[in-house]
Amino acid sequence: MIQQASVNGLIRMILIIILVYYGIKIISRLLTPFLLKYVSKKAEERFGGQFGNFQQQSRKEPSKKEGEVTIDKMPNRKSSNKEVGEYVDYEEID
């Protein structure tokens, strides 16, 4: 009698696990498109907000008068340090 109950319980538990597994699988396939749309919408809002901030910053720059010169980057410095030290000639000894 005890073995009969445990076998029925085991079969019932295995069936429940299989049903839950396939239920989650089906539900995830139905909900995945909605989840992807939501994530892509949020990413678009975030990137659009960053782009909007960039456009607003570029609009805030005052308009330059004709003939006014501005330099946006620093010139490259090509100066070498002549006082590096003295050159020492050496020979390899085997």
Secondary structure, DSSP 8 states (H G I E B T S, - for coil): -HHHHHHHHHHHHHHHHHHHHHHHHHHHHHHHHHHHHHHHHHHHHHHHHHHHHHHHHHHHS----TT-----S--------S-S----------
